[in-house]
Amino acid sequence: MWQVLREELHPKGLEIVSVALDARGAAVARPWIEKAMARHPSLIDAPHQLGRLGVANVPTGIWVDETGVIVRPPEPAHPRRPAYKDQVVPADASAVERERVEMVKALHVEPDRYVAALRDWVERGTKSRYALAPDEVVRRSRPRGLDEATADAHFALGRALHAEGDPAGAIAHFKAAHRLHPTNWTYRRDAWAMAGPEHASIYGTTWLDEVKREGVERYYPPLEL
Amino acid sequence: MIFRSARIPAAELERATGWALKPEGLCHDDRCVPFPHDAGGDLSLADVASALGMPLVKEEAAGLWALGPGGGGKALDDPDTAVLPDLELPDVNGDPFRFSSLRGQKVLVVAWASW
């Protein structure tokens, strides 16, 4: 998804690092990585360590300058218009499926603005208006109170239990993480993926339910460029 | 982060969290927090969690303890630097990769997932 942009901008000094937030690890991420045939580093973040920087959904981008300083905190990052924006609702779709597809199509994405800002930063470095000062980076990063911090610990414990063959024990901790940090989509969607097709009955909710509760406009918040 | 015991050696805490046990207490970079404890003994995770303001969640029957990050602020909480922590993550083949190996280049970190 990113390799075309990477080949354009790598000669100008940009490297892209992709990080898969998949609790089940390389086994599930590998087919996508191999299909992309990317030449940039493709890493696996099974424990969602990037969550500690404020990554709570995907795709999310973080800009880091040559000295290792973050110049844009986690924010939605789409390299191009996603195919799901143009999908057609099948004529025989159920009412729920129709509503889900319409909701997916209504997600807010801004690939053109994002990529233009990225090109500007690669070209102009610290002179780019899109490279933010440290205090602004911190101000824009997500809040982390005791609830969010505790959700991190529950997610880690859920993942450890799942890996040790106790999926039922894991679910209790994933539910706690979801309750404590309801706007963290990576906790939800990864736990649902681990639960398989029965996840809606196990967790008592669906992606559509949660997007309606949260508000579709907040799923990918507008870029503050 | 996950631990396998309610008490851990100071070296394990430092490896996992960056907080080192020193005579003045638990220290990370220039910051130290008082931490009374017996020299040479393992550290109680409950005491560490309390001293550092980190949540501790446990499943004692499974032998698992999880320490969350410090709460009460922002995900990126150091306005003086906003430095990317030197994370180490495996690549798709399991080989470790350190983010500090990218110094000298601009970097776009992209989080994605298969689900």
Boltz contact constraints between the chains, C-beta under 6 A:
constraints:
  - contact:
      token1: [A, 2]
      token2: [B, 110]
      max_distance: 6.0
  - contact:
      token1: [A, 13]
      token2: [B, 105]
      max_distance: 6.0
  - contact:
      token1: [A, 13]
      token2: [B, 106]
      max_distance: 6.0
  - contact:
      token1: [A, 14]
      token2: [B, 106]
      max_distance: 6.0
  - contact:
      token1: [A, 15]
      token2: [B, 102]
      max_distance: 6.0
  - contact:
      token1: [A, 15]
      token2: [B, 105]
      max_distance: 6.0
  - contact:
      token1: [A, 15]
      token2: [B, 107]
      max_distance: 6.0
  - contact:
      token1: [A, 16]
      token2: [B, 108]
      max_distance: 6.0
  - contact:
      token1: [A, 17]
      token2: [B, 109]
      max_distance: 6.0
  - contact:
      token1: [A, 18]
      token2: [B, 110]
      max_distance: 6.0
  - contact:
      token1: [A, 19]
      token2: [B, 111]
      max_distance: 6.0
  - contact:
      token1: [A, 20]
      token2: [B, 113]
      max_distance: 6.0
  - contact:
      token1: [A, 21]
      token2: [B, 111]
      max_distance: 6.0
  - contact:
      token1: [A, 21]
      token2: [B, 113]
      max_distance: 6.0
  - contact:
      token1: [A, 22]
      token2: [B, 113]
      max_distance: 6.0
  - contact:
      token1: [A, 22]
      token2: [B, 114]
      max_distance: 6.0
  - contact:
      token1: [A, 26]
      token2: [B, 92]
      max_distance: 6.0
  - contact:
      token1: [A, 28]
      token2: [B, 114]
      max_distance: 6.0
  - contact:
      token1: [A, 29]
      token2: [B, 114]
      max_distance: 6.0
  - contact:
      token1: [A, 30]
      token2: [B, 92]
      max_distance: 6.0
  - contact:
      token1: [A, 32]
      token2: [B, 114]
      max_distance: 6.0
  - contact:
      token1: [A, 33]
      token2: [B, 92]
      max_distance: 6.0
  - contact:
      token1: [A, 41]
      token2: [B, 97]
      max_distance: 6.0
  - contact:
      token1: [A, 42]
      token2: [B, 92]
      max_distance: 6.0
  - contact:
      token1: [A, 43]
      token2: [B, 89]
      max_distance: 6.0
  - contact:
      token1: [A, 43]
      token2: [B, 91]
      max_distance: 6.0
  - contact:
      token1: [A, 43]
      token2: [B, 97]
      max_distance: 6.0
  - contact:
      token1: [A, 44]
      token2: [B, 90]
      max_distance: 6.0
  - contact:
      token1: [A, 45]
      token2: [B, 89]
      max_distance: 6.0
  - contact:
      token1: [A, 49]
      token2: [B, 87]
      max_distance: 6.0
  - contact:
      token1: [A, 50]
      token2: [B, 111]
      max_distance: 6.0
  - contact:
      token1: [A, 52]
      token2: [B, 69]
      max_distance: 6.0
  - contact:
      token1: [A, 53]
      token2: [B, 75]
      max_distance: 6.0
  - contact:
      token1: [A, 54]
      token2: [B, 75]
      max_distance: 6.0
  - contact:
      token1: [A, 55]
      token2: [B, 111]
      max_distance: 6.0
  - contact:
      token1: [A, 58]
      token2: [B, 111]
      max_distance: 6.0
  - contact:
      token1: [A, 58]
      token2: [B, 112]
      max_distance: 6.0
  - contact:
      token1: [A, 58]
      token2: [B, 113]
      max_distance: 6.0
  - contact:
      token1: [A, 59]
      token2: [B, 112]
      max_distance: 6.0
  - contact:
      token1: [A, 60]
      token2: [B, 111]
      max_distance: 6.0
  - contact:
      token1: [A, 61]
      token2: [B, 108]
      max_distance: 6.0
  - contact:
      token1: [A, 61]
      token2: [B, 110]
      max_distance: 6.0
  - contact:
      token1: [A, 62]
      token2: [B, 109]
      max_distance: 6.0
  - contact:
      token1: [A, 64]
      token2: [B, 84]
      max_distance: 6.0
  - contact:
      token1: [A, 64]
      token2: [B, 107]
      max_distance: 6.0
  - contact:
      token1: [A, 66]
      token2: [B, 104]
      max_distance: 6.0
  - contact:
      token1: [A, 68]
      token2: [B, 83]
      max_distance: 6.0
  - contact:
      token1: [A, 68]
      token2: [B, 84]
      max_distance: 6.0
  - contact:
      token1: [A, 68]
      token2: [B, 103]
      max_distance: 6.0
  - contact:
      token1: [A, 69]
      token2: [B, 82]
      max_distance: 6.0
  - contact:
      token1: [A, 69]
      token2: [B, 83]
      max_distance: 6.0
  - contact:
      token1: [A, 70]
      token2: [B, 82]
      max_distance: 6.0
  - contact:
      token1: [A, 70]
      token2: [B, 84]
      max_distance: 6.0
  - contact:
      token1: [A, 73]
      token2: [B, 76]
      max_distance: 6.0
  - contact:
      token1: [A, 77]
      token2: [B, 110]
      max_distance: 6.0
  - contact:
      token1: [A, 134]
      token2: [B, 79]
      max_distance: 6.0
  - contact:
      token1: [A, 134]
      token2: [B, 82]
      max_distance: 6.0
  - contact:
      token1: [A, 135]
      token2: [B, 79]
      max_distance: 6.0
  - contact:
      token1: [A, 137]
      token2: [B, 82]
      max_distance: 6.0
  - contact:
      token1: [A, 138]
      token2: [B, 74]
      max_distance: 6.0
  - contact:
      token1: [A, 138]
      token2: [B, 76]
      max_distance: 6.0
  - contact:
      token1: [A, 138]
      token2: [B, 79]
      max_distance: 6.0
  - contact:
      token1: [A, 138]
      token2: [B, 82]
      max_distance: 6.0
  - contact:
      token1: [A, 141]
      token2: [B, 74]
      max_distance: 6.0
  - contact:
      token1: [A, 141]
      token2: [B, 75]
      max_distance: 6.0
  - contact:
      token1: [A, 141]
      token2: [B, 76]
      max_distance: 6.0
  - contact:
      token1: [A, 142]
      token2: [B, 75]
      max_distance: 6.0
  - contact:
      token1: [A, 144]
      token2: [B, 71]
      max_distance: 6.0
  - contact:
      token1: [A, 144]
      token2: [B, 75]
      max_distance: 6.0
  - contact:
      token1: [A, 145]
      token2: [B, 71]
      max_distance: 6.0
  - contact:
      token1: [A, 146]
      token2: [B, 71]
      max_distance: 6.0
  - contact:
      token1: [A, 149]
      token2: [B, 55]
      max_distance: 6.0
  - contact:
      token1: [A, 149]
      token2: [B, 68]
      max_distance: 6.0
  - contact:
      token1: [A, 149]
      token2: [B, 69]
      max_distance: 6.0
  - contact:
      token1: [A, 149]
      token2: [B, 71]
      max_distance: 6.0
  - contact:
      token1: [A, 150]
      token2: [B, 55]
      max_distance: 6.0
  - contact:
      token1: [A, 150]
      token2: [B, 68]
      max_distance: 6.0
  - contact:
      token1: [A, 152]
      token2: [B, 68]
      max_distance: 6.0
  - contact:
      token1: [A, 152]
      token2: [B, 69]
      max_distance: 6.0
  - contact:
      token1: [A, 153]
      token2: [B, 55]
      max_distance: 6.0
  - contact:
      token1: [A, 153]
      token2: [B, 57]
      max_distance: 6.0
  - contact:
      token1: [A, 153]
      token2: [B, 66]
      max_distance: 6.0
  - contact:
      token1: [A, 153]
      token2: [B, 68]
      max_distance: 6.0
  - contact:
      token1: [A, 154]
      token2: [B, 57]
      max_distance: 6.0
  - contact:
      token1: [A, 156]
      token2: [B, 2]
      max_distance: 6.0
  - contact:
      token1: [A, 156]
      token2: [B, 66]
      max_distance: 6.0
  - contact:
      token1: [A, 157]
      token2: [B, 57]
      max_distance: 6.0
  - contact:
      token1: [A, 157]
      token2: [B, 64]
      max_distance: 6.0
  - contact:
      token1: [A, 157]
      token2: [B, 66]
      max_distance: 6.0
  - contact:
      token1: [A, 160]
      token2: [B, 2]
      max_distance: 6.0
  - contact:
      token1: [A, 160]
      token2: [B, 64]
      max_distance: 6.0
  - contact:
      token1: [A, 189]
      token2: [B, 115]
      max_distance: 6.0
  - contact:
      token1: [A, 190]
      token2: [B, 115]
      max_distance: 6.0
  - contact:
      token1: [A, 193]
      token2: [B, 115]
      max_distance: 6.0
